[in-house]
């Protein structure tokens, strides 16, 4: 992905960093005992990213990112399943 210029570069880097840091942090915190509900946050982030990619394709002429969408949906499903199983153990 090429870096944009000016304020667009700040937005591009800031938003991507926020997305991935929040994703990773909530997975780590959600893996702790008694915190399984936190795993729904990264699941929602990944699910929303997959939906946004499909909308980008359908509405804005972007290439359909099959591999990325599949990975995001599979990871979201894994996180939801993990949250449910960890919550059942508590």
C-alpha positions, 0 to 999 in steps of 0.5 A: 500500500503506498503511503499517502501525502500530508494529512492523509498520511497521518490518517492512514498510519494513525488509523491502521496503527489504532486498528491493529494495536487495539486488535492485538491488545484486546486479544491479549487481555481477553485471553486472561482468565475472567476476561473472555468477553473482551474477545468480542471486541477484536471479533467485531473489528475483524467482522467490520473490516470484512464487511467494509471490504465487501462494500468497497468492492460493491460500491466503490469499484475496489478489487474483491479481496477474497483472501483477506475477507476469508481470513478476517471472517475466520479469525472473527469466528475463532475469537467468538468461539473462544470467547464462548468457550472461555466464558463457559469454563468460568 
